[in-house]
Amino acid sequence: MKVLVPVKRVIDYNVKARVKSDQTGVDLANVKMSMNPFCEIAVEEAVRLKEKGVATEVVAVSIGPPQASETLRTALAMGADRAILVQTDQDLDPLAVAKVLKAIIAEESPELVMMGKQAIDGDNNAVGQMLSALLDWPQATFASELTVEGGKAKVTREVDGGLQTIEVNLPAVVTADLRLNEPRYASLPNIMKAKKKELAVKELSSLGVDTASRLKVVKVTEPPKRTAGIKVETADDLVTSLKTAGVL
């Protein structure tokens, strides 16, 4: 069974994002970039499936500038077998990303697409669902547990009321939630081995996909700074303060 894992290069989660002075977007100059945390979890789960003998090949895919190859090398160091970079300087919206992934899937024919539920930069939580619709494949989102057996995937997923367990036929799209696993650190020997693994580069234009944006960023601003709180002596003072603030 082949598993395809889309991964995204984003601002490192430890870095505070800065808004450009003209408010057209987030400033990426001289900022540390890394693999999206949810994508790391997806790579880890795919590698674990291979270690269990369920998967035979793990292919990592990224869409972005040449620097995204570094993110793919991280996936290779974690245990992916090979990688594909769809090279573009465009900032694609979720639908365009799903269309590009559909084109790659048509070439690779995986039995499972394992991906993060969302990227921490856009927080759209949309690509997995859109990809499933375009492929007409079953989907299981927000997976906190995954078992693949007999051409089916059993997924325990996190919902508002607790946990829900569903079973889908393969091929399918599964998106990973935070509690699915704890991603491994790539060891130095595996980082060195990753440099010798295959990393194919495709130009976005070669896929013949319509990636015209349906979304327009009007303005990006930082959230307002929180004001200092106050201390109250009694519950009555608290209620009075809340009423004054318009909360009650």
C-alpha positions, 0 to 999 in steps of 0.5 A, a space after each residue: 500500500 502506498 501512502 501519500 503525505 502532503 506537507 507544508 512549509 510554514 513559519 516555525 510555531 515558536 516564532 511570533 509572526 510579524 505583519 508587513 508594514 503595508 498590511 498585505 500579509 505576513 513578513 517572511 524575511 529572515 524568519 525561521 521556517 519549518 514543517 507544519 506541526 500537523 503535517 509532521 504528525 501525518 508523516 509520523 503516522 505514515 512511517 509507523 504504518 510502514 514499520 508495521 508492514 501495512 504500507 510499502 511506500 511513503 511519498 511526501 509531497 509539498 507545493 511551494 518555492 525551492 526552499 520547500 525542499 528542506 521541508 521534504 528532506 525533513 520528511 525523508 529523514 523521518 522515514 518517507 521513501 521519496 519526495 515530490 516538490 511542486 515548485 511555485 512562488 504562488 500562494 495557493 488557496 485551499 481549492 488550488 492546493 487540492 487540485 494540485 494534489 489531485 493531479 499528483 495522486 492521479 500520477 502516483 495512485 496511492 491507497 491512502 492520503 495521510 495529511 495534517 488537518 490544517 496548516 498553522 499559517 492559514 488555519 483553513 482546515 479545508 484542503 483535506 475535505 476539498 481533496 476528498 470531494 474532488 477525488 470522490 473518495 471517503 474522508 475521515 477528518 481529525 483522526 486521533 487513532 488510525 488502524 488500517 486493515 483489510 482494505 479499510 481504515 478505522 479512524 477514531 476522530 475527535 468531535 465536539 461531544 467526545 470521540 467518534 469511531 468510523 470505518 472507511 473504504 480505501 482509497 481514502 483521505 485521512 487528516 491528522 489531529 494533534 493527539 494521533 501521535 508524537 512525531 519522532 526527531 530525525 536522527 543525524 544518520 537519517 538526516 544524512 541518508 535523506 540527502 540520498 533519497 529521491 526528491 523529484 521537482 515538478 513545475 506547477 505549470 506542467 500539471 495543467 491545473 487551474 490554480 487561479 485564486 478565488 480568494 483575495 486578502 484585503 488586509 492583514 492586521 495584528 490582534 489588539 493588545 490585551 489590556 491589563 486586568 484588575 483585582 477585586 476583593 469580593 464576588 459582589 465587586 466582580 459582578 459589578 465590574 462585569 456589569 460595568 464592562 458590559 459582560 453581564 
